[in-house]
Amino acid sequence: MRQPEIIEPALAPPGAGVPWPELMFGRLMFGCLRLAWSRRAALHQFLESGRRLAGRIRALDDSVGSRRVLVPRLTGLEDSSRFWSPFMIAQHLFVVNRDALAIIESLCDGRAPDGEVRIANLKPDPRATRNAVDDLEKNIDSVALRIPGMANWPGLTRHRHPWFGPLNAHGWLCMIAMHHGIHFRQLQCVLTDGMGMKANIDTA
């Protein structure tokens, strides 16, 4: 019997972004969060949402964790990110959080990080495994240890985010806290089969 074949859906290329009205609304909401959250509040949100998300993915067996599901496009989610597995979500969050933490440390030291952030470089590997959950949990613990002790918060130096423009250390922390929420909604859709697995799996 032939093994099920994954049919890749036709999606926009990585880094294509979200519709302009949605981006403008997202910038407005993100600006409000940056004003409303203190460093402590943003860190709490990051840790609570991240640990909840990682714990839910860890509880899945490997077949579910590695299964890619096409979901409807959610607010804040690029079209190219709609066909991910739970392990891919974990890997993406780990990469984004790891890079953001390095940026935050540089900004608090008064140094502008080298290079620019490109959304297309942050996409996960379709072959992501349970190891991605280990990486994510270790990263969350690292953020929990390092953010509270950073001096010169948030500093005067900024680094550009592709969607939200130049951000200081506080802006980057708020961004990764908000980012967890977007992908938690995606995970919920993935675990309820999104738009239906029949659209994704060819069993003929």
N, C-alpha and C positions, 0 to 999 in steps of 0.2 A: 504494500500500500504506500502510495506516495505521501511524503510528509507535507503538511500544510505549507503553502508558499505565501510569504508576506508580499502584499501588493502595495507598493509605495504610492501614496496619494500625491496628486499634483498640488504642491504648496508653493507659496512665495519663497524666494531665496532667503537664507539667514541674513539678518541685518536689514531687512526691508522695512522694519518698523511697524507702527500701528497707524490707523487712519488719523489724519490731521486733527479733526475735532476731538477725538479721543485723547490724543497727545496733549492738546491744550487743556482739556479738563483734568488730565492726570497731573500736569504741571501745577495747576491751581490747587488740587487736593494735596499734592506732595508739599507745596509751600505751606499749607495750613498745618500739616503734620510736623514739619520742621519747627514751626513756631510753638506748637502745642506740646511737643515732647522735649523734656530735659534729656541730658545724657543718660541719667538713670532710667527714665521712662522708656527711652528708645532701646536701651540695652535689655530691659525687662521684656519688652515686646519681642525683640529678636530672639532671646533665649526661650521664652515660653512657646512661641510659634515654631521655632526651629526644633526644639526637643519633641514637641507634640508630633510634628511632621515626620521626623526621623524615626520616632518610636512606632508610628503607624506603618511606615515602610518596612522596618525591621521585622514586624510581626507577620509579614506576608511570606508565603513559601516562594521558592525560586521561580516556579512556573508563572506565578502571578506577578512577581516583582520584575521579571524580564519581559513581560508581555506588553507590546506596544499597542496603544489604543488611540484611535482618532477621536478627538473631542471637538465640540463646537469652539469657535474662537471666543475666548473669554476676554474681558476688559484687561488691558495691560499685557496680553499674551500675543506675541507675533504669530502670524500664520504658520511659519516654519516650525514652531514649537508645539504644534497641535497633535503630533503623532509620536508621543513619547511613552516609555514605560515608567513605572515607579522608580526603578533603579536609575534611569536616565534623569529623572527629576532630582534625585539625591545627588547625582554626580554634578549636575548643573549648579545646584545650590552650593555645593562644596567649592567649585571653581570660582563662582562669583564672590562668595564670602572670603575665600582665601586671598583673592586679588584685592578685594575691598579693604581687608585688614592691613595689607601691606601699604595700600594708599593712605589709609588713616594714620598709620605710624609715620610715614614720610611727612605728611602734612603737619602733624603735631611737632615734628622735628624742624619744621620750617623749610622742608625740601619738596620741590615739585617732582613727582614721580616721572621717570622716563617714559616716553611713548604715549600713545593714546589708547583709550579703552574702545574696543570694537566688539559690538554685540555678536557678530558672526564668529568671533574667536572663543565664545563662551558656551557654545552648543555642546551637548554631551555626545558620547559615543553610543550608537545604537546597541553595542555589545556590552554596555555597562552591567556590572554584576553587583552582588551584595557588598563587595568591598567598598562601593561608593557610600554606603550607609555608615561604615566604619569611619571613612574619611570625613564625612559630614559631622558625625558626632564629635570626633576629635577636634574639628575646626570650631564647632560651637563652644566646646570647653575652653579652647584657646582664646576665643573672643571674650568669654566670661572672665578669664584671668587677666587679660592684658588691657582691655578698654578702661576699667575703673582707675588704673594707676597712671594713665597717660597724662603727662604734664602739658601745660600750654594749650589746654582744650578751649575752643576748637582750633585755635591758631588763625593766622591771617592768610596762609597759603591755601590755594584752591587747585582742584584738578577737575577737568571737564568730564562730565557724564554725557554719553551720546544723546540721551533724551532730555536731561534736566539741566544741562549746562554746567558751568563751573560750581563746584561744591567744596565746602570746607569739610573738616573731619566730622562734624556733627551731621552735615548733610549726607555724607556717605554712610554713616551708621543708620540714619533714618531710612535711607534707601534700602539697605539690606534687610532691615526689619520689615518694611513694607513689602519687599520682594518675596519674603516667605509666604505672606498672605496670598499673593497671586498664585503661587505654585501649590499652595494647600488646596485652593479651589480646583486647580487642575487635577490634583491627585484624587479628589473626591469624584470628579467626572471619570477619570481613568478607572477607578474601582467600581463604578457603576456602568462600565462599558461605553461611556461617552455616547457616540452616535450609533453604536451597535457593532459588534465584532464581525457580523456578516459582511460589512462593507470593507473589512480589512483583511480577511482571511479567505484564500481560495482553496477549497478542499476538493476540487474536482479531480 
